[in-house]
């Protein structure tokens, strides 16, 4: 998902931070099998795979 997100990050000029959920028991408990997951703050935008149209709509609303 991180690689698939890079074109949107370039277009909308945001930074992608990738966290290793497996190294944090709290994150494992929170997200379980819903990985990978894409968050903006505490808001879950998508999981399992990137939904570019949904993310683009979300980013358009922020700008």
Beta strands, then each sheet from edge to edge (+ up, - down):
strand 1: 37-40
strand 2: 43-47
sheet 1: 1+ 2-
end
